[in-house]
Amino acid sequence: MPLDGSPVAESVIDQVAGLCRSDSAELRLVRIVPPAEVFPIGGPMPLPSPHPNLMEARTATAKTYLERIAARLREAGWRVECEVVVALSAAAEVLRLAEEYRCDRIAIATRGQDGVQRMLLGSVADKVIRGATMPVLAVNPSPDAFSLMLGAEAEAETAVSA
């Protein structure tokens, strides 16, 4: 499951939990961090690499995020692995990792971009769907979607700490 840090992307977790049993599946969470800021001017255009400490901070933040999500899923009985990868193309990296780890399927949330946005920005989900050699669960959640599974546990954590 590629996650970008947004509640919309996390909403795919509920769909996976509804399709798989926690005792028979291993989840692999991945976060792709671009090596440089990218501006959508007719397509991705990498800038010179930022300061190494900035990249270290960005990857550390991504790792912390994934580990937080993984901890919640492990508490619910799931086996979970996490990986942060620095790559320019999120879609290509998701496909590479899925092949490398011989994943049974890829689960990804889509943004439902219209034709102009997709043309200018590209669609990671679209590229994953078209390039995958295994089944892809593509979920098109509403813009205000979030994972009920993670949300309920986050609410429980807040209640315990209060």
VENVENBEL-V872343 format. One record per helix or strand of 2 or more residues. SS is the DSSP state (helix for helix, strand for strand). FROM is the first residue (numbers start at 1). TO is the last residue. Records with the same first field share a line. If there is no record, write none. Layout:
# VENVENBEL-V872343
SS->FROM-TO  FROM-TO
This chain:
# VENVENBEL-V872343
helix->7-10  12-19  52-75  90-100  115-121  124-131  148-161
strand->26-33  79-86  105-109  135-139
